[in-house]
């Protein structure tokens, strides 16, 4: 049985290093999970080290585990996950590229995601039509669809620090429409899941860019 979308994976091990290694291995098999680590050691230093690891960078949640405590309450972990900073264009693009398996999409996606999250046209080096022609070689999603996905993922991922400009934030009505169009579910159902990774993963699966469990 596969790991459901929106799952939080908490690394375990006798040491924090072992827990980090376990998370890396788990993410290779289930890249859509939210990586989390509860540690009683220097949390700030551990978070810095974890961010040096490409698969954990900008995604891992490091929670402070009080000494003598074996585990944190699930609701506390979920709360910490929802406080993650929203993903930047590079993080979103890297996830898609790793799942689709084509580096050709990296720069194009970063441009479109940057436009989606900032509403700033200065970062564009290619026309939307040119981007869409390249995108069409990989599937049915257009440049406009990719931008909508980015905004939706950031809308659903939680209440942490946001990197989205005010002009790029989608309205409740737009969120309703996008969750139905891209995720095939209601906004209420989508809001019960945590993380932004699952949003991208579900769209990629629904549009046949990747198969479930691979």
C-alpha distance (Angstrom), angle and dihedral (degrees) to the residues before:
residue distance angle dihedral
X1 . . .
X2 3.81 . .
X3 3.77 127.9 .
X4 3.83 111.3 -96.5
X5 3.79 120.6 -116.8
X6 3.78 112.2 -97.1
X7 3.80 93.6 35.2
X8 3.80 120.9 147.6
X9 3.81 114.3 -140.8
X10 3.81 113.8 -153.6
X11 3.79 114.2 -160.2
X12 3.79 116.8 -131.5
X13 3.79 133.5 -170.9
X14 3.77 143.4 122.5
X15 3.80 88.7 -89.5
X16 3.79 134.3 26.6
X17 3.80 89.6 -112.9
X18 3.79 91.0 56.7
X19 3.80 89.6 48.5
X20 3.80 90.9 51.9
X21 3.79 91.0 50.3
X22 3.79 90.4 49.6
X23 3.81 90.2 52.6
X24 3.79 92.3 50.5
X25 3.80 91.9 51.7
X26 3.80 91.5 46.6
X27 3.81 92.7 49.4
X28 3.78 91.0 53.8
X29 3.77 89.0 61.7
X30 3.80 98.4 33.7
X31 3.83 107.3 25.4
X32 3.81 94.3 169.6
X33 3.82 96.5 67.7
X34 3.80 122.7 101.0
X35 3.84 108.8 -113.5
X36 3.79 115.1 -134.2
X37 3.78 134.6 175.5
X38 3.80 127.9 -170.1
X39 3.79 112.2 -159.1
X40 3.78 137.4 171.4
X41 3.80 91.6 -159.1
X42 3.82 125.9 84.6
X43 3.79 98.5 -45.1
X44 3.82 95.5 -168.2
X45 3.80 92.9 53.0
X46 3.79 92.0 44.8
X47 3.78 91.1 50.7
X48 3.80 89.8 51.3
X49 3.81 91.8 52.1
X50 3.81 92.1 46.3
X51 3.80 91.1 53.1
X52 3.80 89.2 59.2
X53 3.80 88.9 64.8
X54 3.83 109.5 85.4
X55 3.81 96.3 -141.6
X56 3.80 91.8 51.0
X57 3.80 100.9 36.0
X58 3.83 113.0 118.2
X59 3.80 90.2 -2.8
X60 3.79 110.5 66.6
X61 3.79 122.0 96.6
X62 3.81 114.0 -151.3
X63 3.81 114.0 -163.5
X64 3.77 127.5 -167.4
X65 3.80 109.9 -114.3
X66 3.82 111.4 -159.4
X67 3.79 113.4 -127.4
X68 3.76 111.8 -94.1
X69 3.79 91.6 24.8
X70 3.81 114.6 114.0
X71 3.79 97.9 -165.4
X72 3.79 142.3 3.9
X73 3.81 122.6 -118.1
X74 3.82 110.1 -95.7
X75 3.80 92.0 -124.1
X76 3.81 90.4 57.9
X77 3.80 91.8 51.6
X78 3.80 91.1 49.1
X79 3.79 90.0 50.3
X80 3.80 90.7 52.0
X81 3.80 91.5 48.9
X82 3.80 91.0 52.6
X83 3.79 89.0 54.1
X84 3.79 93.3 60.4
X85 3.77 114.2 121.3
X86 3.79 111.2 -101.5
X87 3.82 113.4 -97.0
X88 3.78 119.6 -94.1
X89 3.84 123.7 -132.9
X90 3.79 92.4 -94.7
X91 3.81 93.8 52.8
X92 3.80 91.9 49.2
X93 3.80 92.9 46.7
X94 3.79 93.1 46.7
X95 3.79 91.5 54.0
X96 3.81 92.6 51.4
X97 3.82 93.8 44.0
X98 3.80 92.5 49.9
X99 3.79 91.4 49.8
X100 3.81 96.9 43.5
X101 3.79 92.7 39.9
X102 3.80 100.5 -134.2
X103 3.80 124.6 114.1
X104 3.79 88.4 -167.7
X105 3.80 88.4 81.5
X106 3.81 96.4 53.2
X107 3.81 101.6 88.7
X108 3.78 94.1 35.8
X109 3.78 92.4 52.3
X110 3.80 93.3 45.4
X111 3.81 89.1 54.5
X112 3.79 93.5 48.7
X113 3.79 93.8 43.7
X114 3.81 90.5 47.9
X115 3.79 89.6 53.2
X116 3.80 90.4 46.5
X117 3.80 94.7 52.4
X118 3.81 100.6 36.8
X119 3.81 105.6 26.2
X120 3.82 84.8 -136.7
X121 3.80 114.9 141.2
X122 3.80 94.5 -171.6
X123 3.80 92.7 86.1
X124 3.80 94.1 60.5
X125 3.80 117.7 105.7
X126 3.80 96.4 167.8
X127 3.77 133.1 47.5
X128 3.79 120.1 -106.2
X129 3.81 88.4 -116.0
X130 3.81 91.3 55.2
X131 3.81 91.3 48.7
X132 3.78 91.6 48.7
X133 3.81 91.7 51.7
X134 3.79 90.3 54.8
X135 3.80 92.1 43.7
X136 3.81 90.1 51.9
X137 3.81 90.0 65.6
X138 3.79 89.4 64.9
X139 3.79 102.7 38.7
X140 3.78 147.1 -50.6
X141 3.81 100.1 -64.2
X142 3.80 114.7 109.8
X143 3.80 129.0 -154.9
X144 3.79 88.0 -95.3
X145 3.81 90.8 52.8
X146 3.81 92.5 51.1
X147 3.80 90.6 51.1
X148 3.79 91.0 49.5
X149 3.82 89.9 50.5
X150 3.80 91.7 52.8
X151 3.79 93.3 50.8
X152 3.79 91.8 45.7
X153 3.82 93.3 49.0
X154 3.80 90.7 51.8
X155 3.80 91.5 46.1
X156 3.81 92.7 53.2
X157 3.80 101.5 38.2
X158 3.80 98.5 83.0
X159 3.76 146.2 -88.5
X160 3.81 101.0 -67.0
X161 3.80 128.8 118.5
X162 3.77 109.1 -47.0
X163 3.79 131.0 -142.7
X164 3.80 92.9 -168.0
X165 3.78 119.4 111.4
X166 3.78 117.1 -125.0
X167 3.79 90.6 -113.7
X168 3.81 92.0 55.6
X169 3.80 98.3 50.7
X170 3.78 111.6 110.1
X171 3.77 123.5 -128.8
X172 3.80 124.9 -118.5
X173 3.80 89.6 -105.3
X174 3.81 91.8 52.2
X175 3.81 91.0 46.8
X176 3.81 89.3 53.6
X177 3.80 91.0 51.5
X178 3.80 95.1 44.8
X179 3.81 95.9 48.5
X180 3.78 89.0 53.4
X181 3.81 94.3 44.1
X182 3.80 100.4 42.5
X183 3.81 105.0 22.2
X184 3.79 102.0 30.4
X185 3.79 93.4 -133.1
X186 3.77 142.1 89.9
X187 3.79 122.1 -86.1
X188 3.82 89.9 -117.6
X189 3.80 90.9 56.9
X190 3.80 93.1 45.7
X191 3.80 92.4 48.9
X192 3.81 90.8 59.9
X193 3.80 92.0 66.2
X194 3.79 124.1 77.8
X195 3.77 132.9 -133.6
X196 3.79 133.7 27.8
X197 3.80 97.4 -109.4
X198 3.79 93.3 77.3
X199 3.81 91.3 55.4
X200 3.80 93.0 58.2
X201 3.79 91.7 41.0
X202 3.79 93.7 52.6
X203 3.80 92.7 49.6
X204 3.80 91.6 48.1
X205 3.79 89.9 51.9
X206 3.80 95.4 45.3
X207 3.79 90.6 50.1
X208 3.83 92.5 46.1
X209 3.80 96.8 -116.5
X210 3.80 88.8 127.6
X211 3.79 134.1 10.9
X212 3.78 122.8 -119.3
X213 3.78 113.2 -87.2
X214 3.83 95.0 13.9
